[in-house]
Amino acid sequence: KAGTIVEIGAGTGANFQYLPSGSRLIAVEPSVKMHDRLTRNALEQSIDLELINAPLSKSHCLTLLWMWSLRKRTLAH
């Protein structure tokens, strides 16, 4: 079943093979060199891509996941 996925360090989309067609991917990819291939591969796999270009440290990644989990809980209730 298609859903929304958050991936930190999405690269060029190697994990797209595990996502159902029509999934929404919020991808954090700090390397601008990966963006064109990531976008192109998302289109080819029918993945709705929201690309976030942010150089993140480990603490930023943990904060992002924590904030996302709070948002998810809020939306569920």
Disulfide bonds with the S-S distance in Angstrom:
none
